[in-house]
Amino acid sequence: MQLFECQGCRSALHFENSQCLTCGRAVGYLQDRFKMSALEGGPQRFEALGAQRQGYRFCDNAQYGVCNWLIPDGDADALCDSCRHNRTIPDLSVPENVARWGKIELAKRLVIRALLRWRLPHPSKVDDPERGLAFDFLADSGAPSGGPVMTGHDNGLITLNIEEGDDAEREKRRTSLGEPYRTLVGHFRHEIGHYYWDRLVRDGGRLEAFRAVFGDERADYGQSLKRHYEQGPPTDWGNHFISAYASSHPWEDFAETWAHYLHIVEALETARSYGIDVRARFVSDPEAAKIDFNPYNAPSAERLVDAWTPLTVALNAINRSMGQHDLYPFVLNESVLGKLEFMRELISEAKDAELAPLAA
């Protein structure tokens, strides 16, 4: 994520801010310009200092404190390009649900921003009932099935259990399932991967290319997952997959690899924005480790990984020094590098010329 600047006082702004902590101005994210902006005026209409004082208003969900995206004058939507995909939101009469929803929406905005940066098609279910994207945020008590809400994807509908918005509950689930990593943004990136498998691979004429890299998705999905949970992953999964779960079925391999591609690009953009370069003795090629390029426009997956690997070694060491889990507890093998390159090429070829241009 980029580091932004308040146009009023030149202090640092972050993606989640709704107010500049230095000058007190209201701030918000300009979804059409990929930048944070200080605001003047309000409360219904603001002038954005980051857009030559053009008029904007906040997404309707700002009233709940869960969104800071701005909608330009002339746009008829009451909700921003992230929130308009919501089909079901949590029951806000339950006090803790507002805080959970806020965390969920922040994670979702990170992912939707990436789709916008890449100009990937992402219509809502209102715009395109057959191929659109929508989200249900549900609690176990209100689940249509009457049972626990399972996070997952089904034909463009992504369901998330709002308990995942509780850090303690999410960590409990991570531990009980033996997962090295479990985050809200990780959930969204993974499930969005399933959505884009449908859109870009199945519907995009890339099935044979996919099978050559990930295997044959026609293998029985239910049986594959049952075998994975009963028997565990193959003993050599670390030589071929990004995670143990990725080994369960080609669909899950794709979704896991997609999620990691987004992890890498977003984190490298953050490091670049902060001027972070790893120059340590363990880096064999300091030039390759430089983050002097836009990760969203990386020329190859290899270029991304050359910069990513030393950065994760350093960040994991910092986390350990603070008594925390590794920030990135994964190893990128040669097989995964080929899969990441598949993602880069797939995304590059799928850009929608009708959407906003990619920011520098």
ABEGO torsion letter per residue (X at the ends): XBBBBBAAAGBBBBAABABBAAAGBBBBBBAAAGBBBBBBEOAABBBBAAAGGBBBBBBAAAAAGABABBBBBGBABABBAAAAABABBBBAABAAAAAAAAAAAAAAAAAAAAAAAAGBBBBBAAABAAABBBBBBBBAAABAAGBBBBBEBBGGBBBBBAAAABAAAAAAAAAAAGBABBBAAAAAAAAAAAAAAAAAAAAAGAAAAAAAAAEBAABBAAAAAAAAAAAEBBAAAAAABABAAAAABAAAAAAAAAAAAAAAAAAAAAAAAAGBBBBBAABABAAAABBABBAAABABAAAAAAAAAAAAAAAAAAAAAAGBBBABBBBBBAAAAAAAAAAAAAAAAABBAABBBBBX
